[in-house]
Amino acid sequence: MFMNLTEFNESDPCEYFSCPERSVSPAVYILLYVCLAPVVLLTVCGNLLVIISVFHFKQLHTPTNMLVLSLAVSDFLIGALVMPLLFIWTIESCWIFNTGSCMSLMITSFFLGNQSVYNIAFIAVDRYLALSSPFFYTNTITVKTMCIMVSSNWCVCLIYNILFCHFSGSFTSSVMCPGQCFSVPNEVWTVIDLIFSFIFPLSVIIILYTQVFVIAKKHATAIRELNNHTRPKTQKITSHSMKSERKAAKVLGILVSVFLACLLPYFIYSSLGNVIKLEPEISHKVLVMIYLNSTINPFIYALFYPWFRRCVKIIITLQIFQTDSELINVLSS
């Protein structure tokens, strides 16, 4: 997920490079900033609400919610540190900041992007274990255990990021106006990154979530059969079970579709970058697609939880500052 770093005169880069003229009017140019600013704000605020909720309310201190918290932290940092610079770069069509800023952006975005993807994969593992082996999950997976797993995940992604930066030969120079933030790593690290950052976590997510859906469907079928044998009037229960099946299928479809839609364009670009000549300007456009996933994640992983809406209401109405507010029952309907 790296791009070339170009040396240029930071005080007036266009003095040395031929800068392309903007093809849009000043009004449209300003409108682009106005439209993209709420996206950044939504990403930051949406994930911040999840972070505050899980941190503050003791009822939410569960193993699964530690993964939701980790995902929200990585997506919050993407919204705060990565998306503003990335959107400015997209609108300006040129990298208007210095080389150090470009390097910092690339290192940060690469690390947080991987972290966000692996958080999603860990959530898939967590849900699979909880449904397929409930007794093992209850007796083995504790909040402390999950915190250790989350910390290990952050450390592994950080180590991989350092190794990638050091060995991939990502940072190369090119003369473009007024300075560009593009790069394609060497062939070996392109393959490694494709496997580590996309193929492996995607395979885990698809396989395990498919298993979760199959197991949930079997459970729902078993409940219907049990009700049919033990109770003569089970229409409402059966209807509820079927509705749960449809909801599970819908959530699974949304999850996989959004993940693919956001990440697939970049890795197609990355894979083809060393095979055919592609316009480097495409790179930051596909990167925007990746990080829009951080905007959507709070809705997929938080808004589907009933407790989230209650937590948001408590936070917005400032009830969170009341005495013993952390003990409020946010899991009640």
Secondary structure as UniProt FT lines:
FT   HELIX           13..15
FT   HELIX           26..56
FT   HELIX           58..60
FT   HELIX           63..77
FT   HELIX           78..82
FT   HELIX           83..92
FT   HELIX           99..132
FT   HELIX           134..140
FT   HELIX           143..167
FT   HELIX           187..194
FT   HELIX           195..199
FT   HELIX           200..230
FT   HELIX           235..273
FT   TURN            274..275
FT   HELIX           281..301
FT   TURN            302..304
FT   HELIX           306..316
FT   TURN            317..318
FT   HELIX           319..321
FT   TURN            323..324
FT   HELIX           325..327
//
